Amino acid sequence: MAMNDTGEPAAGFAQRVDAMTLARAQAGDMQAFAALYTMFGRPCFNLALRILGNRAQAEDLVQEIFLKTIGTI
């Protein structure tokens, strides 16, 4: 996987992987959904933590978001 200086996927690579992974997740591939969580779980958590200011609430919110996402993608 191509990475940038911060250890995150490089932009162009991430866009291609996201599209392919999203398509697989939409087809019901739970491994693809897990990959999406791996890619976006931490950024979602960081945002939730900044907004809520509470680690436990941020973790709960991210879990709720991804559980709801399973049924809607």
Secondary structure as UniProt FT lines:
FT   TURN            5..6
FT   HELIX           11..26
FT   TURN            27..28
FT   HELIX           30..52
FT   HELIX           55..72
//
